[in-house]
C-alpha cells in the first residue's frame, strides 16, 4: 500500500475488511492478525469495534470465533477496495 491510501484510511481496519472480502470462507482472528501484520490483541480490539458498528459478526465454533463480514461490511470493504485501486 502506498502512503496515499494511508492518508484516507486507518490502515489496519481497512486492510482487515479487504482481507475478509477477498476470501469466500470465514477467518479466525489469529489468521487475520498475521495477514494485516498486527498483534492478535490489536486485531481483537479492531474487530470488536467493527462488530459494534455492524461491519463484522462473530460465530463461535467450539473455542474458536470465526469472523465474517456482514452485508454492510461487505459493501464497505468493496468501496475501500475501489478507492485503494484508484489511489495506488
N, C-alpha and C positions, 0 to 999 in steps of 0.2 A: 504494500500500500504506500502511496505517496503522501507527502505532507499535506497536500490539498484536501485529501479525504479526511485526514485527522482534524483539519480546520473546522469541518462541518459536524463531525460526529465524535462522540466518545468512542474510542477505538474498540475496546473490549466488548461492550454491549452490542455494538453494531456487528462486530465480527461473529459474536455468538449467534445472533439472529441469522446472519448469512450462512454460517456453518450448519445450523439446524435446517435451513431452507434447502441446502444443497443435497441432502440425503433424504431418501424416502422413509428410512426407518428411524426410530427414535434413538436418542443418545443418552448416555449416562453422564453425570456431572464431571467425573474424572476424565472421560474422553474429551468432553467439550473444553475443559480447562487446558488440557495438553494441546488441543487444536488451536486455541487462541493465545497460547503461551502466557498463562497466568496460573496462580496457585489455585488449589481446589477451594480454599476458604474464600478467596476473592470471587471465584466463579459462583459459588453458592450465594454470596451477597448480591451479586448482579442478577442471578436467576430469581432470587426472592423478589427483587424489585420488579423484574419483568413479569413475574406472576401477579404481583399486586396490581399492575396496570393492564393485565389481561392479555399479555403477548405470548406467554408460555403456560403450559399446565404440567403438573407432575402426576405420574401414575406410579403407585407403589407396587412393586413386584418382589415379594419377599423382603429382603433387607435393602433392596436397591430401588432408587427412584428413577424412573425413566422420564425424560424431558421431551415434550412435544410442543410444536408451535400451535397456537390457536389459529382460528381463521384470521382474526385481526393481526396476529403475529406474522402469519404468512404474507399478508398484504404489506405490512410494514417492511419486512425483510425484502420483499420484491422491490419496493420503492428504494430502499437503501442500496440494493444491488444495482439498480438502474442508475442511480446517482454515482455510485462507485465507478461504473463504466464510463460515465461522462467526464469525470474529473481525473481519471488516471490515464 
